[in-house]
Amino acid sequence: MTTVADILSYVTARSGHPLNADEGVRYGSAETEVERVLVCFVPSVPALQYAGEHGYDLVLGHEKLYSPYDPLVSRESHPDWPSWAPNAARRKLLERYGLTYARVHGTLDELVVFDVFAALLGLGTPCYERGFAKVYEISPRTVGELLQDVKRRTGLAQVRASLPQGPRQLVHRVGLPWGGLGLFVNVAYQQEVIEQGVDVLIAGESDDYGFRFSADVGIPMIETSHIASEGPGLCRFADQLRAEMPALQVDYFVNAPAWEVF
């Protein structure tokens, strides 16, 4: 019988290093025996409800189980976080259905998430690479043309973008602040690829300050969303886990966007 620990060992064997401090079992036991695994981006109430109602044993997610960011490892947690309504709602579902939740975050970024996003965008081989700071050369085009191509490749009906020099600005050197690296709290990533001469950024999620950071030096940024930039890689990981551990039923849960556009 396969255990949660066996699944996490498969991940660490592929990466060649232990899990990061914010990864591993966040609810339940690593010794839990598993027959059915649900891979997801975030363990939202709908995701946990679906897992429980459909008989999964393990939810293997990319993002944190509770808020603030990760109270189980942070030294700056609010002491009353367990009573916060969203946290209590998730914990209640885990308890009700006897689910185990394990998080694999940066290790999956490293193994599959980043590269699948780049491949989805048709970017090819990086011309610069240092860890996650990768830069890609594309044939020169206007940022407006690139924006439309990003929409087509991701299947998004709409994207947000900062266009400090307008849609006709020519671009050819791309940086990828995927996931949450377009957010202001992570602008050091923007700075690192800006230093490598990027003239356009294709991001996961950003915010007002994050957009303004690169826009102030004339660099446009196209925002796809956190889930759009990471979901395809997580789906690929579910396929890989299913192939490597055929005794398991492994499925991918599509987390819907948390908002609508009106």
N, C-alpha and C positions, 0 to 999 in steps of 0.2 A: 504494500500500500504506500502511496506517495504522501508525504507530509508537506506542510508549509515550508519547513526547513529545507526539504529537498528542492523545492521550487526556487527558493532564495539561493541555494547553493549552485543551481544551474546558472543563475544570473551572475553570481560572483565568479564562477568558472569562466564565463564568457568575457567578463571585464578584466579578470586577472588581479582584482584587488577586493578587499572587504567592502561591504556596503558603507555608504556615508552615514554620518551621525544622525541625519534626519530620515533615514530609511529603515526598513525592517518592520516587524510586527508592531502595530499600533493598537490593536485590540484583539484579544484572544491569545492563542498559544502557537508557538512555532512547531509544536509536536502534534497539532491537529491533523488528522488524516483527511485527505482531500480527494474527491472524485470530480468535482465541478468547480471551475475557476471562471470568474467574471472579471475581465480586464476593463478598466475605465480610466478616464482622465481625472475626474474628481468624484469622491464618494458622497455625492449629493443625496438628499432624501429620496428622489426618484430612483437613483441608481441602487441604493441599499434596499429600497422597497422591491424593486425588480429582482434583485438577487435573492431576497428572502422568499418571495412568492414563487420563484422558479427553482428553488431547491439548490442553490449554489452553496458551497462550503466556504470558499475563500473569495473575497473581493481584493483584487490586486490593482491598486490605484497609483496614479502618478503624483497626485497632489495631497496636501495635508488632510487629515481627518477632522481636526478641530481648529477653531480660531481662538486667539491670534495665530500668527503664522505657523508655529509648531510649539504649543505649550509644553509638550513632553520633553523638549530639549532646550527650550529657550530659558535664559536666566531672568528674563524681563517679563514673564507672563503676568497677566492680571490674575490675582488670586481667586477671583470668583468665576473664572472662565468655564468650569464645568456646568454652572447653572445657566449660562447663556442659552437662550431658546434654540438656536440652530444646532449648537453642540448637543444639547439634551435630546433633540429630535433624532439626530444621527445615532447617538448612543442607545436610545430606546429601541431603534430598529435592529441594531447589532445584538442587543440582549434578547429581543423577541424571537429572532430567527436563529440565534446561535451562530452568527457569522464571525469569521475572522477577517480582520482588515490588515493588509500589509502594504507598505508604501515603497515604491522603487522610483526614485526621482532623478537625481543627477546621473545615476548609472545608466538609466535608459536613455537619457539625453545623449550620453556618450556612445552608447551601443547602437542606437537606431533612430531616435527622434530627430536630431538635427539633420542627419544625412538624408532621411526620407523627405523632410521638408525641402531641402535643397534640390533633391531629385524631382520632387513634384513641380518645382518652379523651373525645371529644365536648365539648371545652372552649370552642370558638368563638374569638372575638376577644379578645386580651388587654385588660384594663382598665388595665394598667400595663406599659410595655415600655422597657427600657434595655439594649440589647445582648441577651444571653441571659437577663437577669433579667426574666422575664415573669410576670405575675400574672393569674389568671382568676377572674371571678365566676361562681358557679353558684347554682342555687336551693338554699336552705338544706335540709340533710338531716343525718342522723346520720352520723358517720364510719363506723359499721358498714354503713350502706346504701351509702355511697360505696365502701367496700372491696369489697362484693359487685359493684358496678357495674364497678369496675376489673378484677376477675377475669373478669367476663363479656366485657368489651371486649377484653382482652388474650388471652383463651383460657387463662389460667393456672388450674390446678387449686388452687394454693395461693399465698398471698403472706405475707410477714412484715409486721408492723406494730407500731409503738409506739403505745399508746393510753393516754396519761397520765391522761385523765379518763374512760376507759371507752368502750365502743362507742356509747353514746347521746349523746356529745358532739355538739352541732350545729356544722356547719362550712359555710362558703360562699365562702371566699376561698382559692384554690389556688395554690401555688407548685410548680414542676417541676424539682427537681434530678435531671435525667435522666442517663443514662450512669453515670459515677462521681462525680457531684457530690453524692451523698448520703454519700460517705465522709468520715471525720473530716478527712482531709488537705485536703478541699475545703469545710470548713464555712463559709468566707467567703461561699460562694454562698448557703447557708442564711441566714446573717446578712443578706445583702443583701435577700432577699425577705421575711424576717421584718420588716425595717424598713419594708416596704410593707404590713404589716398582714395577712399570710397567717395563716390559722388551721388549715391542713392542708397537708401536703407529699405529693406523689406522686413517688416517686424511682425511679431505676434501681436502682443498687447502693448498699448502705450497710453499716455495720459497727457494732460495739457503741458506740464513742464517737460515731459519726455519729448513731445513733438517740438517744443521751442528750442531745446538744446541744440539739435542739429540744424534746425531751420535758421538759427541765428548766424550760421556760417554758410547759408545757401544750399544746404544738403536736404533734399526732399526725403520724406519717409512715408511708406505705404503700410498701413496697419491691416493685417488680416484677421486678427484675434488670437487669443491664447490657444483656444481649442482648435482653430483651423490650422495653426502651425504645428501643433503637437499631436492631434488626434490621428493623422495618417500614420505616424511612426508607432503609436501605441497599438493601432490596429495591426500593423506589420509584426510587432512583437507578439501579439496574441497568435498570429499565424505561425510564427517561429516556435513558440512554446507548444502549440498543438502538434507540430511536426516532431519536435524533440521528445515529447512526453505523450505518446499516442494513447496511453491508458487514461489520460485525463480528458474531460470535455472542457474545452477552453473557448469562450465566446467573448466578443467585444461589445461593450455597451456604449452607445453613442450618446454622450451628454449633449442635450440640446443647448443652444445659447441661452444665457441667463436673462436676456432682454429681447424686446421686439422693437422694430422701427415703425413709427407712425408718421 
